[in-house]
Amino acid sequence: MSTVIIRPIGTFRAAPFLGFAGFGAFWGVWGATLPLLRAQAGVSDAEFGVVLLFIGAGALPAMLLTGRLVDALGLRVTGVLLALLGVMGVVLSAAAVNYAALCAGILLTGASSGAADVALNTLAATVEKRTGRPVVTRSHAAFSATVALSSLGAGALTAIADSLLVNFAAGAVVVVALGLAVVTTTRPAHAQDAAARGRQDAAAPEGRVEPALPGRMSWWIALVMIGAIGAFAFAAENAYQSWSAVLLTDAFTASPALAAVAPAAFATTAALTRFATGTVTLRRPIATLVAASAIATGGGVLTAFAPTLPLAMGGIVAAAVGTSALFPTLLSYGLRPVPDGSRGRATSAISTVAYLGYLAGPAYFGLLADAGGVQRTFLGVAALTAVVLAAIPALKRAGSRPLP
């Protein structure tokens, strides 16, 4: 009997890491292949900037609805949604031959990405709760690491083939394979969950059972508040990923090759931090959030006032250490008390609100940069993580709220 239980747990534990690796593989290919996508569709830079907004337009409603789908169908649907994302890349590369087709393809890609995002985070939180291991933070680390690796691979493939379809097809092979692996590794847990639901149905009056839904409005308000704090963390993280190379170019006249070191250093530091801090984020989430937001704020201030390039890089690396720990810790902390039957919906609530920060971050940074220059704008980014630090007492009260 014991061996039957141990084997599913062993394979189940691997599922979120496989899934986030697939998610990172897609987005690494995406980032490296955007110039080819723009060229094939024949759009201007301004048009392409507008088109990229369709990622968020597709992702937000999908993120809001996917949690209910996962709660209803089980965790195996995560692998299916991930594989669908990989296929969407191929569809986009084949269909994006003009502006209208590009908009439609990116809208559907955004929807697929948002759905996979919520499902993967639900899966990671469920595995973390059942195994007692720091799965959420470390699976996000797997995402960061795979983004970096797949970006390099896509760049090399572009140098060889210079083909949008080849890049996305190669990515799809990896993403679909990892999606199928997620389906396989979640199958034992899916069967156990189905059996448990069957026993609950049999015991319930008239064969019916209400899902374990934390339905009190106060609890959902708490989840939305956690998502709102996550929005500030997301906006800050996105600012460094998107603008650190511009900072080195504008403020320190770095060459393009040298400027590219900044986002690469940020991503590498983020991955290493998430791997290294997984245990402490699980055991001491509030202390982790305090330390991470303080470090990120300090890194932002240093970046904003650094007189030399090495000091600016030090600020960027410090910010990577701090910001990389924020959202995974918030997600883990917020989902920990949620019962299995409603974890998907809770993940949707947190992730959808937090994603608004990811969307608003570039506009926030751009407005500040236009007013005061790129370097001083990082003081505004430091203000975002300072808000996270100030909100932690309220977060602690929300996290201690009992479920009904």
C-alpha positions as CSV (number, residue, x, y, z in Angstrom):
1,M,0.0,0.0,0.0
2,S,2.8,2.5,0.9
3,T,4.6,2.0,-2.4
4,V,1.4,2.8,-4.3
5,I,1.2,6.1,-2.6
6,I,4.9,7.0,-2.8
7,R,5.2,6.6,-6.5
8,P,2.4,9.1,-7.4
9,I,3.8,11.6,-5.0
10,G,7.3,11.2,-6.6
11,T,6.1,11.8,-10.1
12,F,3.5,14.4,-9.0
13,R,6.3,16.5,-7.4
14,A,8.0,16.8,-10.8
15,A,4.9,18.1,-12.6
16,P,5.1,21.9,-11.8
17,F,8.8,22.0,-12.7
18,L,8.2,20.3,-16.0
19,G,5.3,22.7,-16.6
20,F,7.1,25.9,-15.8
21,A,10.1,24.7,-17.9
22,G,7.7,24.4,-20.8
23,F,6.2,27.8,-20.1
24,G,9.7,29.3,-20.0
25,A,10.7,27.6,-23.2
26,F,7.8,29.2,-25.0
27,W,8.5,32.7,-23.7
28,G,12.2,32.4,-24.3
29,V,11.5,31.6,-28.0
30,W,8.9,34.4,-28.0
31,G,11.4,37.1,-26.9
32,A,14.1,36.1,-29.3
33,T,11.7,35.7,-32.2
34,L,9.8,39.0,-32.0
35,P,11.9,40.8,-34.7
36,L,11.1,38.0,-37.2
37,L,7.4,38.2,-36.3
38,R,7.3,41.9,-36.9
39,A,9.1,41.6,-40.2
40,Q,6.9,38.8,-41.5
41,A,3.7,40.8,-40.6
42,G,5.1,43.9,-42.2
43,V,4.1,46.3,-39.5
44,S,5.8,49.4,-38.2
45,D,7.3,49.8,-34.7
46,A,4.3,51.8,-33.6
47,E,1.8,49.2,-34.9
48,F,3.8,46.4,-33.4
49,G,3.7,48.1,-30.0
50,V,-0.1,48.3,-30.2
51,V,-0.3,44.7,-31.3
52,L,1.6,43.5,-28.2
53,L,-1.1,44.9,-26.0
54,F,-3.3,42.1,-27.3
55,I,-1.2,39.7,-25.2
56,G,-2.8,41.3,-22.1
57,A,-6.2,41.6,-23.7
58,G,-6.3,37.9,-24.3
59,A,-4.6,36.9,-21.1
60,L,-6.8,38.7,-18.6
61,P,-10.2,37.1,-19.3
62,A,-8.5,33.7,-19.7
63,M,-6.8,34.0,-16.3
64,L,-10.1,35.0,-14.7
65,L,-11.9,31.9,-16.1
66,T,-9.2,29.2,-16.0
67,G,-9.3,28.6,-12.3
68,R,-12.9,27.4,-12.5
69,L,-11.9,25.1,-15.3
70,V,-9.0,23.6,-13.3
71,D,-11.3,23.1,-10.2
72,A,-13.9,21.3,-12.4
73,L,-11.6,19.1,-14.6
74,G,-8.6,18.6,-12.3
75,L,-4.9,19.3,-12.6
76,R,-4.4,17.2,-15.7
77,V,-5.8,20.0,-17.8
78,T,-2.7,22.0,-17.0
79,G,-0.6,19.9,-19.4
80,V,-3.3,20.3,-22.1
81,L,-3.3,24.1,-21.8
82,L,0.5,24.2,-21.9
83,A,0.6,22.0,-25.0
84,L,-2.0,24.3,-26.6
85,L,0.3,27.3,-25.9
86,G,3.1,25.6,-27.8
87,V,0.8,24.9,-30.8
88,M,-0.4,28.5,-30.8
89,G,3.1,29.6,-31.5
90,V,3.1,27.6,-34.7
91,V,-0.3,28.8,-35.7
92,L,0.8,32.4,-35.1
93,S,3.9,32.0,-37.1
94,A,1.9,30.6,-40.1
95,A,-1.0,33.0,-39.9
96,A,0.7,36.4,-39.1
97,V,1.0,37.7,-42.6
98,N,-0.7,41.0,-42.1
99,Y,-1.8,43.4,-39.4
100,A,-5.3,41.9,-38.8
101,A,-4.0,38.3,-38.7
102,L,-1.2,39.3,-36.3
103,C,-3.7,41.0,-33.9
104,A,-5.9,37.9,-33.9
105,G,-3.0,35.5,-33.5
106,I,-1.5,37.4,-30.6
107,L,-4.9,37.7,-28.9
108,L,-5.3,33.9,-29.0
109,T,-1.7,33.4,-27.9
110,G,-2.2,35.7,-24.9
111,A,-5.4,33.8,-24.0
112,S,-3.5,30.5,-24.1
113,S,-0.6,32.0,-22.1
114,G,-3.0,33.4,-19.4
115,A,-4.8,30.0,-19.1
116,A,-1.5,28.1,-18.8
117,D,-0.2,30.6,-16.2
118,V,-3.1,30.1,-13.8
119,A,-3.2,26.4,-14.3
120,L,0.5,26.0,-13.6
121,N,0.4,28.2,-10.5
122,T,-2.6,26.2,-9.2
123,L,-0.6,23.0,-9.9
124,A,2.5,24.3,-8.1
125,A,0.5,25.5,-5.1
126,T,-1.3,22.1,-4.8
127,V,2.0,20.1,-5.0
128,E,3.5,22.4,-2.4
129,K,0.7,21.9,0.0
130,R,0.6,18.1,-0.4
131,T,4.4,17.6,-0.2
132,G,5.4,20.3,2.2
133,R,8.2,21.3,-0.2
134,P,9.0,24.8,-1.6
135,V,7.5,24.1,-5.0
136,V,6.0,27.5,-6.0
137,T,9.2,29.5,-5.7
138,R,11.5,26.9,-7.2
139,S,9.1,26.2,-10.1
140,H,9.2,29.9,-10.9
141,A,13.0,29.6,-10.8
142,A,12.8,26.9,-13.4
143,F,10.7,29.3,-15.5
144,S,13.4,32.0,-15.3
145,A,16.2,29.6,-16.1
146,T,14.4,28.1,-19.1
147,V,13.6,31.5,-20.5
148,A,17.3,32.3,-20.5
149,L,18.3,29.0,-22.1
150,S,15.5,29.0,-24.7
151,S,16.3,32.6,-25.7
152,L,19.9,31.6,-26.4
153,G,18.7,28.6,-28.3
154,A,16.2,30.6,-30.4
155,G,18.9,33.1,-31.1
156,A,21.2,30.5,-32.4
157,L,18.5,28.9,-34.5
158,T,17.7,32.3,-36.0
159,A,21.3,32.7,-37.1
160,I,21.1,29.3,-38.8
161,A,17.6,29.3,-40.4
162,D,16.3,32.8,-40.0
163,S,12.7,31.4,-40.0
164,L,9.8,32.4,-37.8
165,L,8.1,29.0,-38.4
166,V,11.3,27.0,-37.6
167,N,11.7,28.9,-34.3
168,F,8.2,28.4,-33.1
169,A,8.0,24.8,-34.4
170,A,11.2,23.9,-32.4
171,G,9.7,25.6,-29.4
172,A,6.4,23.7,-29.9
173,V,8.2,20.4,-29.9
174,V,9.6,21.1,-26.4
175,V,6.5,22.7,-25.0
176,V,4.1,20.0,-26.2
177,A,6.4,17.3,-25.0
178,L,6.6,18.9,-21.5
179,G,2.8,19.4,-21.6
180,L,2.3,15.7,-22.2
181,A,4.7,15.0,-19.4
182,V,2.6,17.1,-17.0
183,V,-0.5,15.2,-18.0
184,T,1.4,11.9,-17.3
185,T,2.8,13.0,-13.9
186,T,-0.5,14.4,-12.7
187,R,-2.5,11.4,-13.7
188,P,-2.1,9.5,-10.4
189,A,-3.1,12.5,-8.4
190,H,-6.0,13.1,-10.7
191,A,-7.2,9.6,-10.1
192,Q,-6.9,10.0,-6.3
193,D,-8.8,13.3,-6.4
194,A,-11.6,11.7,-8.5
195,A,-11.9,8.9,-6.1
196,A,-12.0,11.3,-3.1
197,R,-14.7,13.3,-4.9
198,G,-16.7,10.1,-5.5
199,R,-16.6,9.2,-1.8
200,Q,-17.8,12.7,-0.9
201,D,-20.6,12.5,-3.5
202,A,-21.7,9.2,-2.1
203,A,-21.7,10.5,1.5
204,A,-23.6,13.7,0.6
205,P,-27.4,14.0,0.8
206,E,-29.0,13.0,-2.5
207,G,-25.6,12.3,-3.9
208,R,-24.7,16.0,-4.1
209,V,-21.8,17.9,-2.5
210,E,-20.9,21.5,-2.6
211,P,-17.3,22.3,-3.5
212,A,-14.9,23.4,-0.7
213,L,-15.3,27.0,-1.8
214,P,-14.1,29.7,0.5
215,G,-17.2,31.7,-0.4
216,R,-17.2,34.5,2.2
217,M,-16.7,37.8,0.5
218,S,-14.2,38.8,3.1
219,W,-11.9,35.9,2.0
220,W,-12.1,36.8,-1.7
221,I,-11.4,40.4,-0.8
222,A,-8.2,39.2,1.0
223,L,-7.2,37.3,-2.1
224,V,-7.7,40.3,-4.3
225,M,-5.6,42.4,-1.8
226,I,-2.8,39.8,-2.1
227,G,-3.1,40.1,-5.9
228,A,-2.9,43.9,-5.7
229,I,0.3,43.8,-3.7
230,G,1.6,41.3,-6.3
231,A,0.8,43.9,-9.0
232,F,3.3,46.3,-7.4
233,A,5.9,43.5,-7.3
234,F,5.2,42.6,-10.9
235,A,5.4,46.2,-12.1
236,A,8.8,46.6,-10.5
237,E,10.2,43.3,-11.8
238,N,9.0,44.1,-15.3
239,A,10.6,47.6,-15.1
240,Y,14.1,46.1,-14.6
241,Q,13.6,43.4,-17.2
242,S,12.5,45.9,-19.8
243,W,14.5,49.0,-19.0
244,S,17.8,48.0,-17.5
245,A,19.5,47.7,-20.9
246,V,18.1,51.2,-21.8
247,L,19.6,52.6,-18.6
248,L,23.1,51.4,-19.4
249,T,22.8,52.8,-22.9
250,D,21.4,56.2,-22.0
251,A,23.0,57.0,-18.7
252,F,26.4,55.3,-19.1
253,T,26.8,55.2,-23.0
254,A,27.3,51.4,-22.9
255,S,27.5,49.6,-26.2
256,P,24.5,47.4,-27.2
257,A,26.5,44.2,-26.3
258,L,27.4,45.6,-22.9
259,A,23.9,46.9,-22.3
260,A,22.5,43.4,-22.9
261,V,24.4,42.2,-19.9
262,A,21.9,44.0,-17.6
263,P,18.7,42.1,-18.4
264,A,20.8,38.8,-18.6
265,A,22.2,39.5,-15.1
266,F,18.8,40.3,-13.8
267,A,17.2,37.1,-15.1
268,T,20.1,34.9,-14.0
269,T,20.1,36.4,-10.5
270,A,16.3,36.0,-10.3
271,A,16.6,32.3,-11.2
272,L,19.4,31.6,-8.7
273,T,17.6,33.6,-5.9
274,R,14.4,31.6,-6.4
275,F,16.2,28.3,-6.3
276,A,18.2,29.3,-3.2
277,T,15.4,30.9,-1.1
278,G,12.7,28.3,-1.7
279,T,12.8,26.8,1.7
280,V,12.9,30.1,3.6
281,T,10.0,31.5,1.5
282,L,7.9,28.5,2.5
283,R,8.8,28.5,6.2
284,R,9.1,32.2,6.8
285,P,7.0,34.0,4.1
286,I,6.4,37.2,6.0
287,A,10.1,37.6,6.9
288,T,11.0,36.8,3.3
289,L,8.6,39.5,2.0
290,V,10.0,42.1,4.4
291,A,13.6,41.3,3.5
292,A,12.9,41.0,-0.3
293,S,11.0,44.3,-0.6
294,A,13.6,46.1,1.5
295,I,16.4,44.8,-0.7
296,A,14.5,45.6,-3.9
297,T,13.8,49.1,-2.6
298,G,17.5,49.6,-1.7
299,G,18.5,48.3,-5.1
300,G,16.1,50.7,-6.9
301,V,17.6,53.7,-4.9
302,L,21.1,52.6,-5.7
303,T,20.3,52.2,-9.4
304,A,18.6,55.7,-9.5
305,F,21.6,57.5,-8.0
306,A,24.6,55.3,-9.1
307,P,27.4,57.5,-10.5
308,T,29.1,54.7,-12.3
309,L,28.1,51.7,-14.4
310,P,29.4,49.0,-11.9
311,L,27.3,50.6,-9.1
312,A,24.3,50.7,-11.4
313,M,24.8,47.0,-12.1
314,G,25.0,46.4,-8.4
315,G,21.7,48.1,-7.9
316,I,20.1,46.0,-10.7
317,V,21.4,42.7,-9.2
318,A,20.2,43.7,-5.7
319,A,16.8,44.5,-7.2
320,A,16.7,41.1,-8.9
321,V,17.4,39.4,-5.6
322,G,14.5,41.3,-4.0
323,T,11.9,41.4,-6.7
324,S,12.3,37.8,-7.8
325,A,11.2,36.5,-4.3
326,L,8.1,38.7,-4.0
327,F,5.4,37.3,-6.3
328,P,6.1,33.6,-5.7
329,T,6.1,34.1,-2.0
330,L,2.9,36.1,-2.1
331,L,1.3,33.4,-4.2
332,S,2.4,30.6,-1.9
333,Y,1.3,32.4,1.2
334,G,-2.1,33.4,-0.3
335,L,-2.9,29.9,-1.6
336,R,-1.7,27.9,1.3
337,P,-4.9,27.8,3.4
338,V,-7.2,27.4,0.3
339,P,-8.8,23.9,0.0
340,D,-8.2,21.8,-3.1
341,G,-11.7,22.2,-4.5
342,S,-11.3,26.0,-5.0
343,R,-7.6,26.6,-5.4
344,G,-7.9,27.2,-9.1
345,R,-10.4,30.0,-8.5
346,A,-8.3,31.5,-5.8
347,T,-5.2,31.4,-8.1
348,S,-7.3,33.2,-10.8
349,A,-8.2,35.9,-8.3
350,I,-4.6,36.6,-7.2
351,S,-3.0,36.2,-10.6
352,T,-5.5,38.3,-12.6
353,V,-5.2,41.3,-10.3
354,A,-1.4,40.9,-10.1
355,Y,-1.1,40.7,-13.9
356,L,-2.6,44.3,-14.1
357,G,0.7,45.5,-12.6
358,Y,2.6,43.7,-15.3
359,L,0.5,45.5,-17.9
360,A,0.6,48.9,-16.3
361,G,4.3,48.8,-15.4
362,P,5.7,49.9,-18.8
363,A,3.3,52.9,-19.1
364,Y,4.2,53.9,-15.5
365,F,7.9,53.7,-16.2
366,G,7.6,55.4,-19.6
367,L,5.7,58.4,-18.1
368,L,8.3,58.9,-15.4
369,A,11.2,58.5,-17.8
370,D,9.7,61.1,-20.1
371,A,9.5,63.5,-17.2
372,G,12.8,62.9,-15.4
373,G,15.1,60.7,-17.4
374,V,15.6,56.9,-17.3
375,Q,18.0,56.7,-14.4
376,R,16.0,58.8,-11.9
377,T,12.9,56.8,-12.9
378,F,14.2,53.8,-11.0
379,L,13.4,55.8,-7.9
380,G,9.8,55.4,-8.9
381,V,10.4,51.7,-9.2
382,A,11.8,51.7,-5.7
383,A,8.6,53.3,-4.6
384,L,6.6,50.3,-5.9
385,T,8.5,47.9,-3.7
386,A,8.3,50.3,-0.8
387,V,4.5,50.0,-1.1
388,V,4.9,46.2,-0.9
389,L,6.9,46.7,2.3
390,A,4.4,49.0,3.8
391,A,1.5,46.7,2.9
392,I,3.0,43.6,4.7
393,P,1.2,44.2,8.1
394,A,-2.2,44.2,6.2
395,L,-1.1,41.2,4.3
396,K,-0.3,39.3,7.5
397,R,-3.8,40.0,8.8
398,A,-5.3,38.8,5.5
399,G,-3.3,35.6,5.6
400,S,-4.4,34.8,9.1
401,R,-8.1,35.1,8.2
402,P,-9.7,31.7,8.7
403,L,-11.5,29.9,5.9
404,P,-15.2,29.1,6.4
